[in-house]
Amino acid sequence: MVESIDFSQPTFWVAVGAIAFNPTFWNCAARSEYHYKTITKLFGGKSLYGCYALAITIFLLGLTRDAIYERALRSQPTHPLLEGALPQLLAILLFGAGNLFVLSSMWALGITGTYLGDYFGILMDEPVTSFPFNVIDAPMYYGSTLSFAGTAIWWGKPAGLLLTCEVLAVYIVALQFEDPFTAEIYAKRDRKRKQEKLGGGKTDQGVKKEL
C-alpha cells in the first residue's frame, strides 16, 4: 500500500507536523505550569481558570489537527483493499469504539481530570477504575488512535493508516513521560498526607502528656 501514498503532497507533511505538535505542546505547557505556575500566573493565581484555559486550547488544537488530517486524506490516492462494504463496516466499528473510549473517559475524569488538572494541583481523590479504564489503559489516547484508523479506512486512504501509526507512536512516547510524572505527583500528595497524619498524631500525644 505504500505505493498509494503521495509523499509529495504538502498537506501530508502538515498533518505529520500537527500530529506531533499537539502532545508535545500540552506536555511542555503542563510541565511549565507544574514547575513555574506559568499558566496560573496568567490568570491571577487562579489555577482552575488556568486549567480551563489549557483545556480549551488543547481542545481547539485537536479540532485543528483533525481538520488538517482530513484535508490531507482528501489529497491522497485510495487503495482497492480499503474500498467496499467490509472495510467500511470495519471503519464504522473502529470509529465508534474510538469515540466511545474517548467520550466515556472524559465523562469519568471530568474537565480537570481530562485536561491535566494534576499539573495545576487539582488532584482527584481516588484513581478512576470504572469504564473504560477497567478495559484499556490510556483510553483517550488509544481511542483517538482507533478513530484515526477508522477515518483512514472509511476514506480508503493508505496515507491515513500511516498517519495513524504516527498518532500511536507519539501517544506511546507521551505516555512514557506522562505516566511516571503523574504517578509522582500523586505519590508526593500521599507522602504529604501521611506526614500530616503522623504530625497530628504526635501533637495529640504531646497534649495528652501535658494533661
Rosetta constraint file for C-alpha pairs under 8 A:
AtomPair CA 1 CA 5 HARMONIC 7.29 0.50
AtomPair CA 1 CA 79 HARMONIC 7.08 0.50
AtomPair CA 1 CA 158 HARMONIC 6.09 0.50
AtomPair CA 2 CA 158 HARMONIC 7.04 0.50
AtomPair CA 2 CA 159 HARMONIC 7.87 0.50
AtomPair CA 4 CA 76 HARMONIC 7.82 0.50
AtomPair CA 4 CA 77 HARMONIC 5.74 0.50
AtomPair CA 4 CA 78 HARMONIC 6.75 0.50
AtomPair CA 4 CA 79 HARMONIC 6.53 0.50
AtomPair CA 4 CA 157 HARMONIC 7.97 0.50
AtomPair CA 4 CA 158 HARMONIC 6.44 0.50
AtomPair CA 4 CA 159 HARMONIC 7.48 0.50
AtomPair CA 5 CA 76 HARMONIC 6.48 0.50
AtomPair CA 5 CA 77 HARMONIC 6.49 0.50
AtomPair CA 5 CA 157 HARMONIC 7.96 0.50
AtomPair CA 5 CA 158 HARMONIC 6.23 0.50
AtomPair CA 5 CA 159 HARMONIC 5.16 0.50
AtomPair CA 6 CA 76 HARMONIC 6.05 0.50
AtomPair CA 6 CA 77 HARMONIC 7.07 0.50
AtomPair CA 6 CA 159 HARMONIC 7.61 0.50
AtomPair CA 7 CA 12 HARMONIC 6.81 0.50
AtomPair CA 7 CA 13 HARMONIC 7.85 0.50
AtomPair CA 8 CA 12 HARMONIC 7.92 0.50
AtomPair CA 9 CA 13 HARMONIC 7.26 0.50
AtomPair CA 9 CA 72 HARMONIC 7.97 0.50
AtomPair CA 9 CA 75 HARMONIC 7.25 0.50
AtomPair CA 9 CA 76 HARMONIC 7.82 0.50
AtomPair CA 10 CA 14 HARMONIC 6.30 0.50
AtomPair CA 11 CA 15 HARMONIC 6.18 0.50
AtomPair CA 11 CA 68 HARMONIC 7.39 0.50
AtomPair CA 11 CA 71 HARMONIC 7.01 0.50
AtomPair CA 11 CA 72 HARMONIC 4.79 0.50
AtomPair CA 11 CA 75 HARMONIC 7.60 0.50
AtomPair CA 12 CA 16 HARMONIC 6.37 0.50
AtomPair CA 12 CA 69 HARMONIC 7.81 0.50
AtomPair CA 12 CA 72 HARMONIC 5.09 0.50
AtomPair CA 12 CA 73 HARMONIC 7.70 0.50
AtomPair CA 12 CA 159 HARMONIC 7.98 0.50
AtomPair CA 13 CA 17 HARMONIC 6.25 0.50
AtomPair CA 14 CA 18 HARMONIC 6.17 0.50
AtomPair CA 14 CA 68 HARMONIC 7.28 0.50
AtomPair CA 14 CA 72 HARMONIC 7.98 0.50
AtomPair CA 15 CA 19 HARMONIC 6.05 0.50
AtomPair CA 15 CA 65 HARMONIC 7.03 0.50
AtomPair CA 15 CA 68 HARMONIC 5.69 0.50
AtomPair CA 15 CA 69 HARMONIC 5.35 0.50
AtomPair CA 15 CA 72 HARMONIC 6.56 0.50
AtomPair CA 15 CA 163 HARMONIC 7.81 0.50
AtomPair CA 16 CA 20 HARMONIC 6.38 0.50
AtomPair CA 16 CA 163 HARMONIC 6.85 0.50
AtomPair CA 16 CA 166 HARMONIC 7.59 0.50
AtomPair CA 17 CA 21 HARMONIC 5.92 0.50
AtomPair CA 18 CA 22 HARMONIC 6.41 0.50
AtomPair CA 18 CA 65 HARMONIC 5.57 0.50
AtomPair CA 18 CA 68 HARMONIC 7.61 0.50
AtomPair CA 19 CA 23 HARMONIC 7.83 0.50
AtomPair CA 19 CA 65 HARMONIC 6.51 0.50
AtomPair CA 19 CA 166 HARMONIC 7.42 0.50
AtomPair CA 19 CA 167 HARMONIC 6.26 0.50
AtomPair CA 19 CA 170 HARMONIC 7.81 0.50
AtomPair CA 20 CA 24 HARMONIC 6.61 0.50
AtomPair CA 20 CA 166 HARMONIC 7.85 0.50
AtomPair CA 20 CA 167 HARMONIC 7.61 0.50
AtomPair CA 20 CA 170 HARMONIC 6.33 0.50
AtomPair CA 21 CA 25 HARMONIC 5.93 0.50
AtomPair CA 22 CA 26 HARMONIC 6.39 0.50
AtomPair CA 22 CA 58 HARMONIC 7.55 0.50
AtomPair CA 22 CA 61 HARMONIC 6.79 0.50
AtomPair CA 22 CA 62 HARMONIC 7.32 0.50
AtomPair CA 22 CA 65 HARMONIC 7.98 0.50
AtomPair CA 23 CA 27 HARMONIC 6.02 0.50
AtomPair CA 23 CA 170 HARMONIC 7.32 0.50
AtomPair CA 23 CA 171 HARMONIC 7.27 0.50
AtomPair CA 23 CA 174 HARMONIC 6.62 0.50
AtomPair CA 24 CA 28 HARMONIC 6.16 0.50
AtomPair CA 24 CA 174 HARMONIC 7.66 0.50
AtomPair CA 25 CA 29 HARMONIC 6.00 0.50
AtomPair CA 26 CA 30 HARMONIC 5.84 0.50
AtomPair CA 26 CA 58 HARMONIC 7.02 0.50
AtomPair CA 27 CA 31 HARMONIC 6.09 0.50
AtomPair CA 27 CA 174 HARMONIC 7.70 0.50
AtomPair CA 27 CA 178 HARMONIC 7.59 0.50
AtomPair CA 28 CA 32 HARMONIC 6.10 0.50
AtomPair CA 29 CA 33 HARMONIC 6.17 0.50
AtomPair CA 30 CA 34 HARMONIC 6.17 0.50
AtomPair CA 30 CA 116 HARMONIC 6.86 0.50
AtomPair CA 30 CA 119 HARMONIC 5.88 0.50
AtomPair CA 30 CA 120 HARMONIC 7.90 0.50
AtomPair CA 31 CA 35 HARMONIC 6.12 0.50
AtomPair CA 31 CA 119 HARMONIC 6.92 0.50
AtomPair CA 32 CA 36 HARMONIC 5.59 0.50
AtomPair CA 32 CA 37 HARMONIC 6.67 0.50
AtomPair CA 32 CA 38 HARMONIC 6.02 0.50
AtomPair CA 33 CA 37 HARMONIC 4.13 0.50
AtomPair CA 33 CA 38 HARMONIC 4.78 0.50
AtomPair CA 33 CA 39 HARMONIC 5.70 0.50
AtomPair CA 33 CA 40 HARMONIC 7.07 0.50
AtomPair CA 33 CA 119 HARMONIC 6.51 0.50
AtomPair CA 33 CA 120 HARMONIC 6.59 0.50
AtomPair CA 34 CA 119 HARMONIC 4.89 0.50
AtomPair CA 34 CA 120 HARMONIC 6.09 0.50
AtomPair CA 34 CA 121 HARMONIC 7.82 0.50
AtomPair CA 37 CA 41 HARMONIC 6.01 0.50
AtomPair CA 37 CA 120 HARMONIC 7.58 0.50
AtomPair CA 38 CA 42 HARMONIC 6.78 0.50
AtomPair CA 39 CA 43 HARMONIC 6.82 0.50
AtomPair CA 39 CA 47 HARMONIC 7.72 0.50
AtomPair CA 39 CA 50 HARMONIC 5.44 0.50
AtomPair CA 39 CA 51 HARMONIC 7.90 0.50
AtomPair CA 40 CA 44 HARMONIC 6.58 0.50
AtomPair CA 40 CA 45 HARMONIC 4.98 0.50
AtomPair CA 40 CA 46 HARMONIC 5.64 0.50
AtomPair CA 40 CA 47 HARMONIC 4.83 0.50
AtomPair CA 40 CA 48 HARMONIC 8.00 0.50
AtomPair CA 40 CA 49 HARMONIC 7.50 0.50
AtomPair CA 40 CA 50 HARMONIC 5.02 0.50
AtomPair CA 40 CA 51 HARMONIC 7.88 0.50
AtomPair CA 40 CA 120 HARMONIC 7.69 0.50
AtomPair CA 41 CA 45 HARMONIC 4.95 0.50
AtomPair CA 41 CA 46 HARMONIC 7.51 0.50
AtomPair CA 42 CA 50 HARMONIC 7.48 0.50
AtomPair CA 43 CA 47 HARMONIC 7.43 0.50
AtomPair CA 43 CA 49 HARMONIC 6.52 0.50
AtomPair CA 43 CA 50 HARMONIC 6.04 0.50
AtomPair CA 46 CA 50 HARMONIC 6.47 0.50
AtomPair CA 47 CA 51 HARMONIC 6.11 0.50
AtomPair CA 47 CA 120 HARMONIC 5.85 0.50
AtomPair CA 47 CA 121 HARMONIC 7.72 0.50
AtomPair CA 48 CA 52 HARMONIC 6.26 0.50
AtomPair CA 48 CA 117 HARMONIC 7.99 0.50
AtomPair CA 48 CA 120 HARMONIC 7.57 0.50
AtomPair CA 48 CA 122 HARMONIC 7.68 0.50
AtomPair CA 49 CA 53 HARMONIC 6.16 0.50
AtomPair CA 50 CA 54 HARMONIC 6.26 0.50
AtomPair CA 50 CA 120 HARMONIC 7.91 0.50
AtomPair CA 51 CA 55 HARMONIC 6.09 0.50
AtomPair CA 51 CA 112 HARMONIC 6.66 0.50
AtomPair CA 51 CA 115 HARMONIC 7.10 0.50
AtomPair CA 51 CA 116 HARMONIC 7.30 0.50
AtomPair CA 51 CA 117 HARMONIC 5.96 0.50
AtomPair CA 51 CA 120 HARMONIC 6.72 0.50
AtomPair CA 52 CA 56 HARMONIC 6.22 0.50
AtomPair CA 52 CA 111 HARMONIC 7.64 0.50
AtomPair CA 52 CA 112 HARMONIC 7.38 0.50
AtomPair CA 52 CA 115 HARMONIC 7.97 0.50
AtomPair CA 53 CA 57 HARMONIC 6.21 0.50
AtomPair CA 54 CA 58 HARMONIC 6.06 0.50
AtomPair CA 54 CA 115 HARMONIC 7.22 0.50
AtomPair CA 55 CA 59 HARMONIC 6.05 0.50
AtomPair CA 55 CA 111 HARMONIC 7.39 0.50
AtomPair CA 55 CA 112 HARMONIC 7.91 0.50
AtomPair CA 55 CA 115 HARMONIC 5.25 0.50
AtomPair CA 56 CA 60 HARMONIC 6.12 0.50
AtomPair CA 57 CA 61 HARMONIC 6.10 0.50
AtomPair CA 58 CA 62 HARMONIC 6.10 0.50
AtomPair CA 58 CA 115 HARMONIC 7.85 0.50
AtomPair CA 59 CA 63 HARMONIC 6.40 0.50
AtomPair CA 60 CA 64 HARMONIC 6.19 0.50
AtomPair CA 61 CA 65 HARMONIC 6.07 0.50
AtomPair CA 62 CA 66 HARMONIC 6.13 0.50
AtomPair CA 63 CA 67 HARMONIC 6.21 0.50
AtomPair CA 64 CA 68 HARMONIC 6.20 0.50
AtomPair CA 65 CA 69 HARMONIC 6.08 0.50
AtomPair CA 66 CA 70 HARMONIC 6.18 0.50
AtomPair CA 67 CA 71 HARMONIC 6.16 0.50
AtomPair CA 68 CA 72 HARMONIC 6.10 0.50
AtomPair CA 69 CA 73 HARMONIC 6.32 0.50
AtomPair CA 69 CA 160 HARMONIC 7.90 0.50
AtomPair CA 70 CA 74 HARMONIC 6.42 0.50
AtomPair CA 71 CA 75 HARMONIC 6.86 0.50
AtomPair CA 72 CA 76 HARMONIC 6.75 0.50
AtomPair CA 73 CA 152 HARMONIC 7.44 0.50
AtomPair CA 73 CA 155 HARMONIC 7.43 0.50
AtomPair CA 73 CA 157 HARMONIC 6.47 0.50
AtomPair CA 73 CA 159 HARMONIC 6.92 0.50
AtomPair CA 73 CA 160 HARMONIC 6.23 0.50
AtomPair CA 76 CA 157 HARMONIC 6.56 0.50
AtomPair CA 76 CA 159 HARMONIC 6.73 0.50
AtomPair CA 77 CA 157 HARMONIC 6.30 0.50
AtomPair CA 77 CA 158 HARMONIC 7.79 0.50
AtomPair CA 78 CA 82 HARMONIC 7.44 0.50
AtomPair CA 78 CA 155 HARMONIC 7.40 0.50
AtomPair CA 78 CA 156 HARMONIC 5.05 0.50
AtomPair CA 78 CA 157 HARMONIC 4.72 0.50
AtomPair CA 78 CA 158 HARMONIC 6.81 0.50
AtomPair CA 79 CA 83 HARMONIC 6.86 0.50
AtomPair CA 79 CA 156 HARMONIC 5.93 0.50
AtomPair CA 79 CA 157 HARMONIC 6.36 0.50
AtomPair CA 79 CA 158 HARMONIC 6.74 0.50
AtomPair CA 80 CA 156 HARMONIC 7.61 0.50
AtomPair CA 81 CA 87 HARMONIC 7.85 0.50
AtomPair CA 81 CA 156 HARMONIC 7.87 0.50
AtomPair CA 82 CA 87 HARMONIC 5.57 0.50
AtomPair CA 82 CA 88 HARMONIC 7.89 0.50
AtomPair CA 82 CA 153 HARMONIC 5.85 0.50
AtomPair CA 82 CA 154 HARMONIC 7.69 0.50
AtomPair CA 82 CA 155 HARMONIC 7.95 0.50
AtomPair CA 82 CA 156 HARMONIC 4.57 0.50
AtomPair CA 82 CA 157 HARMONIC 7.16 0.50
AtomPair CA 82 CA 158 HARMONIC 7.97 0.50
AtomPair CA 83 CA 87 HARMONIC 6.04 0.50
AtomPair CA 83 CA 88 HARMONIC 7.17 0.50
AtomPair CA 83 CA 153 HARMONIC 7.93 0.50
AtomPair CA 83 CA 154 HARMONIC 7.95 0.50
AtomPair CA 83 CA 156 HARMONIC 5.65 0.50
AtomPair CA 84 CA 88 HARMONIC 6.39 0.50
AtomPair CA 85 CA 89 HARMONIC 6.12 0.50
AtomPair CA 86 CA 90 HARMONIC 6.18 0.50
AtomPair CA 87 CA 91 HARMONIC 6.06 0.50
AtomPair CA 87 CA 153 HARMONIC 6.38 0.50
AtomPair CA 87 CA 154 HARMONIC 7.06 0.50
AtomPair CA 88 CA 92 HARMONIC 6.24 0.50
AtomPair CA 88 CA 153 HARMONIC 6.76 0.50
AtomPair CA 88 CA 154 HARMONIC 5.31 0.50
AtomPair CA 89 CA 93 HARMONIC 6.32 0.50
AtomPair CA 90 CA 94 HARMONIC 6.11 0.50
AtomPair CA 90 CA 150 HARMONIC 7.19 0.50
AtomPair CA 90 CA 153 HARMONIC 7.73 0.50
AtomPair CA 91 CA 95 HARMONIC 6.00 0.50
AtomPair CA 91 CA 149 HARMONIC 7.31 0.50
AtomPair CA 91 CA 150 HARMONIC 4.03 0.50
AtomPair CA 91 CA 151 HARMONIC 6.50 0.50
AtomPair CA 91 CA 152 HARMONIC 7.81 0.50
AtomPair CA 91 CA 153 HARMONIC 5.45 0.50
AtomPair CA 91 CA 154 HARMONIC 5.25 0.50
AtomPair CA 92 CA 96 HARMONIC 5.87 0.50
AtomPair CA 92 CA 150 HARMONIC 6.38 0.50
AtomPair CA 92 CA 154 HARMONIC 7.54 0.50
AtomPair CA 93 CA 97 HARMONIC 5.98 0.50
AtomPair CA 93 CA 150 HARMONIC 7.46 0.50
AtomPair CA 94 CA 98 HARMONIC 5.94 0.50
AtomPair CA 94 CA 146 HARMONIC 5.38 0.50
AtomPair CA 94 CA 147 HARMONIC 6.09 0.50
AtomPair CA 94 CA 149 HARMONIC 6.96 0.50
AtomPair CA 94 CA 150 HARMONIC 4.93 0.50
AtomPair CA 95 CA 99 HARMONIC 6.16 0.50
AtomPair CA 95 CA 146 HARMONIC 6.07 0.50
AtomPair CA 95 CA 147 HARMONIC 4.28 0.50
AtomPair CA 95 CA 148 HARMONIC 7.44 0.50
AtomPair CA 95 CA 149 HARMONIC 7.45 0.50
AtomPair CA 95 CA 150 HARMONIC 4.73 0.50
AtomPair CA 95 CA 151 HARMONIC 6.82 0.50
AtomPair CA 96 CA 100 HARMONIC 6.08 0.50
AtomPair CA 96 CA 147 HARMONIC 7.40 0.50
AtomPair CA 97 CA 101 HARMONIC 6.25 0.50
AtomPair CA 97 CA 143 HARMONIC 6.91 0.50
AtomPair CA 97 CA 146 HARMONIC 7.17 0.50
AtomPair CA 97 CA 147 HARMONIC 7.68 0.50
AtomPair CA 98 CA 102 HARMONIC 6.27 0.50
AtomPair CA 98 CA 142 HARMONIC 7.24 0.50
AtomPair CA 98 CA 143 HARMONIC 3.76 0.50
AtomPair CA 98 CA 144 HARMONIC 5.68 0.50
AtomPair CA 98 CA 145 HARMONIC 7.10 0.50
AtomPair CA 98 CA 146 HARMONIC 4.83 0.50
AtomPair CA 98 CA 147 HARMONIC 4.88 0.50
AtomPair CA 99 CA 103 HARMONIC 5.85 0.50
AtomPair CA 99 CA 143 HARMONIC 6.16 0.50
AtomPair CA 99 CA 144 HARMONIC 7.06 0.50
AtomPair CA 99 CA 147 HARMONIC 6.56 0.50
AtomPair CA 100 CA 104 HARMONIC 5.81 0.50
AtomPair CA 100 CA 143 HARMONIC 7.40 0.50
AtomPair CA 101 CA 105 HARMONIC 5.99 0.50
AtomPair CA 101 CA 132 HARMONIC 6.07 0.50
AtomPair CA 101 CA 139 HARMONIC 5.38 0.50
AtomPair CA 101 CA 140 HARMONIC 6.12 0.50
AtomPair CA 101 CA 142 HARMONIC 7.93 0.50
AtomPair CA 101 CA 143 HARMONIC 5.10 0.50
AtomPair CA 102 CA 106 HARMONIC 6.27 0.50
AtomPair CA 102 CA 139 HARMONIC 6.24 0.50
AtomPair CA 102 CA 140 HARMONIC 4.47 0.50
AtomPair CA 102 CA 141 HARMONIC 7.68 0.50
AtomPair CA 102 CA 143 HARMONIC 5.43 0.50
AtomPair CA 102 CA 144 HARMONIC 6.64 0.50
AtomPair CA 103 CA 107 HARMONIC 6.20 0.50
AtomPair CA 103 CA 140 HARMONIC 7.91 0.50
AtomPair CA 104 CA 108 HARMONIC 6.16 0.50
AtomPair CA 104 CA 131 HARMONIC 7.22 0.50
AtomPair CA 104 CA 132 HARMONIC 6.54 0.50
AtomPair CA 105 CA 109 HARMONIC 6.03 0.50
AtomPair CA 105 CA 114 HARMONIC 7.83 0.50
AtomPair CA 105 CA 131 HARMONIC 7.39 0.50
AtomPair CA 105 CA 132 HARMONIC 6.11 0.50
AtomPair CA 105 CA 133 HARMONIC 7.34 0.50
AtomPair CA 105 CA 139 HARMONIC 6.59 0.50
AtomPair CA 105 CA 140 HARMONIC 6.45 0.50
AtomPair CA 106 CA 110 HARMONIC 5.59 0.50
AtomPair CA 106 CA 111 HARMONIC 7.01 0.50
AtomPair CA 106 CA 113 HARMONIC 7.90 0.50
AtomPair CA 106 CA 114 HARMONIC 5.80 0.50
AtomPair CA 106 CA 140 HARMONIC 7.82 0.50
AtomPair CA 108 CA 128 HARMONIC 7.15 0.50
AtomPair CA 108 CA 130 HARMONIC 7.55 0.50
AtomPair CA 108 CA 131 HARMONIC 7.85 0.50
AtomPair CA 109 CA 113 HARMONIC 4.63 0.50
AtomPair CA 109 CA 114 HARMONIC 5.52 0.50
AtomPair CA 109 CA 128 HARMONIC 7.23 0.50
AtomPair CA 110 CA 114 HARMONIC 5.94 0.50
AtomPair CA 111 CA 115 HARMONIC 5.97 0.50
AtomPair CA 112 CA 116 HARMONIC 6.23 0.50
AtomPair CA 112 CA 117 HARMONIC 4.45 0.50
AtomPair CA 112 CA 118 HARMONIC 7.69 0.50
AtomPair CA 112 CA 122 HARMONIC 7.12 0.50
AtomPair CA 113 CA 117 HARMONIC 5.51 0.50
AtomPair CA 113 CA 118 HARMONIC 7.10 0.50
AtomPair CA 113 CA 123 HARMONIC 7.73 0.50
AtomPair CA 113 CA 124 HARMONIC 7.19 0.50
AtomPair CA 116 CA 120 HARMONIC 7.36 0.50
AtomPair CA 117 CA 121 HARMONIC 6.56 0.50
AtomPair CA 117 CA 122 HARMONIC 4.99 0.50
AtomPair CA 117 CA 123 HARMONIC 6.70 0.50
AtomPair CA 118 CA 122 HARMONIC 5.05 0.50
AtomPair CA 118 CA 123 HARMONIC 5.05 0.50
AtomPair CA 118 CA 124 HARMONIC 7.79 0.50
AtomPair CA 118 CA 182 HARMONIC 7.13 0.50
AtomPair CA 118 CA 185 HARMONIC 7.31 0.50
AtomPair CA 119 CA 182 HARMONIC 7.92 0.50
AtomPair CA 119 CA 185 HARMONIC 7.86 0.50
AtomPair CA 123 CA 186 HARMONIC 7.64 0.50
AtomPair CA 128 CA 133 HARMONIC 6.91 0.50
AtomPair CA 129 CA 133 HARMONIC 5.42 0.50
AtomPair CA 129 CA 134 HARMONIC 5.58 0.50
AtomPair CA 130 CA 134 HARMONIC 5.61 0.50
AtomPair CA 131 CA 135 HARMONIC 6.50 0.50
AtomPair CA 132 CA 136 HARMONIC 6.27 0.50
AtomPair CA 132 CA 139 HARMONIC 6.47 0.50
AtomPair CA 133 CA 137 HARMONIC 5.92 0.50
AtomPair CA 133 CA 138 HARMONIC 7.31 0.50
AtomPair CA 133 CA 139 HARMONIC 6.62 0.50
AtomPair CA 138 CA 142 HARMONIC 6.32 0.50
AtomPair CA 139 CA 143 HARMONIC 5.38 0.50
AtomPair CA 140 CA 144 HARMONIC 5.94 0.50
AtomPair CA 141 CA 145 HARMONIC 6.29 0.50
AtomPair CA 141 CA 168 HARMONIC 7.77 0.50
AtomPair CA 141 CA 171 HARMONIC 6.25 0.50
AtomPair CA 142 CA 146 HARMONIC 6.26 0.50
AtomPair CA 142 CA 168 HARMONIC 7.33 0.50
AtomPair CA 143 CA 147 HARMONIC 6.33 0.50
AtomPair CA 144 CA 148 HARMONIC 6.31 0.50
AtomPair CA 145 CA 149 HARMONIC 6.28 0.50
AtomPair CA 145 CA 164 HARMONIC 6.28 0.50
AtomPair CA 145 CA 167 HARMONIC 6.22 0.50
AtomPair CA 145 CA 168 HARMONIC 5.93 0.50
AtomPair CA 146 CA 150 HARMONIC 6.06 0.50
AtomPair CA 147 CA 151 HARMONIC 6.15 0.50
AtomPair CA 148 CA 152 HARMONIC 6.23 0.50
AtomPair CA 148 CA 160 HARMONIC 7.43 0.50
AtomPair CA 148 CA 161 HARMONIC 7.83 0.50
AtomPair CA 148 CA 164 HARMONIC 5.67 0.50
AtomPair CA 149 CA 153 HARMONIC 6.24 0.50
AtomPair CA 149 CA 160 HARMONIC 7.02 0.50
AtomPair CA 149 CA 161 HARMONIC 5.91 0.50
AtomPair CA 149 CA 164 HARMONIC 5.74 0.50
AtomPair CA 150 CA 154 HARMONIC 6.02 0.50
AtomPair CA 151 CA 155 HARMONIC 6.28 0.50
AtomPair CA 151 CA 160 HARMONIC 7.58 0.50
AtomPair CA 152 CA 156 HARMONIC 6.02 0.50
AtomPair CA 152 CA 157 HARMONIC 5.35 0.50
AtomPair CA 152 CA 158 HARMONIC 7.01 0.50
AtomPair CA 152 CA 159 HARMONIC 7.57 0.50
AtomPair CA 152 CA 160 HARMONIC 4.44 0.50
AtomPair CA 152 CA 161 HARMONIC 5.76 0.50
AtomPair CA 152 CA 164 HARMONIC 7.92 0.50
AtomPair CA 153 CA 157 HARMONIC 6.21 0.50
AtomPair CA 153 CA 158 HARMONIC 7.75 0.50
AtomPair CA 153 CA 160 HARMONIC 7.57 0.50
AtomPair CA 153 CA 161 HARMONIC 7.47 0.50
AtomPair CA 157 CA 161 HARMONIC 7.00 0.50
AtomPair CA 158 CA 162 HARMONIC 6.47 0.50
AtomPair CA 159 CA 163 HARMONIC 6.21 0.50
AtomPair CA 160 CA 164 HARMONIC 6.02 0.50
AtomPair CA 161 CA 165 HARMONIC 6.35 0.50
AtomPair CA 162 CA 166 HARMONIC 6.61 0.50
AtomPair CA 163 CA 167 HARMONIC 6.30 0.50
AtomPair CA 164 CA 168 HARMONIC 6.28 0.50
AtomPair CA 165 CA 169 HARMONIC 6.12 0.50
AtomPair CA 166 CA 170 HARMONIC 6.11 0.50
AtomPair CA 167 CA 171 HARMONIC 6.21 0.50
AtomPair CA 168 CA 172 HARMONIC 6.14 0.50
AtomPair CA 169 CA 173 HARMONIC 6.24 0.50
AtomPair CA 170 CA 174 HARMONIC 6.03 0.50
AtomPair CA 171 CA 175 HARMONIC 6.14 0.50
AtomPair CA 172 CA 176 HARMONIC 6.55 0.50
AtomPair CA 173 CA 177 HARMONIC 6.98 0.50
AtomPair CA 174 CA 178 HARMONIC 6.01 0.50
AtomPair CA 175 CA 179 HARMONIC 5.47 0.50
AtomPair CA 176 CA 180 HARMONIC 7.03 0.50
AtomPair CA 177 CA 181 HARMONIC 6.37 0.50
AtomPair CA 178 CA 182 HARMONIC 5.88 0.50
AtomPair CA 179 CA 183 HARMONIC 6.01 0.50
AtomPair CA 180 CA 184 HARMONIC 6.16 0.50
AtomPair CA 181 CA 185 HARMONIC 6.38 0.50
AtomPair CA 182 CA 186 HARMONIC 6.54 0.50
AtomPair CA 183 CA 187 HARMONIC 6.07 0.50
AtomPair CA 184 CA 188 HARMONIC 5.92 0.50
AtomPair CA 185 CA 189 HARMONIC 6.39 0.50
AtomPair CA 186 CA 190 HARMONIC 6.14 0.50
AtomPair CA 187 CA 191 HARMONIC 6.12 0.50
AtomPair CA 188 CA 192 HARMONIC 6.20 0.50
AtomPair CA 189 CA 193 HARMONIC 6.26 0.50
AtomPair CA 190 CA 194 HARMONIC 6.15 0.50
AtomPair CA 191 CA 195 HARMONIC 6.17 0.50
AtomPair CA 192 CA 196 HARMONIC 6.17 0.50
AtomPair CA 193 CA 197 HARMONIC 6.23 0.50
AtomPair CA 194 CA 198 HARMONIC 6.20 0.50
AtomPair CA 195 CA 199 HARMONIC 5.98 0.50
AtomPair CA 196 CA 200 HARMONIC 6.05 0.50
AtomPair CA 197 CA 201 HARMONIC 6.15 0.50
AtomPair CA 198 CA 202 HARMONIC 6.30 0.50
AtomPair CA 199 CA 203 HARMONIC 6.25 0.50
AtomPair CA 200 CA 204 HARMONIC 6.27 0.50
AtomPair CA 201 CA 205 HARMONIC 6.33 0.50
AtomPair CA 202 CA 206 HARMONIC 6.20 0.50
AtomPair CA 203 CA 207 HARMONIC 6.30 0.50
AtomPair CA 204 CA 208 HARMONIC 6.28 0.50
AtomPair CA 205 CA 209 HARMONIC 6.29 0.50
AtomPair CA 206 CA 210 HARMONIC 6.32 0.50
AtomPair CA 207 CA 211 HARMONIC 6.28 0.50
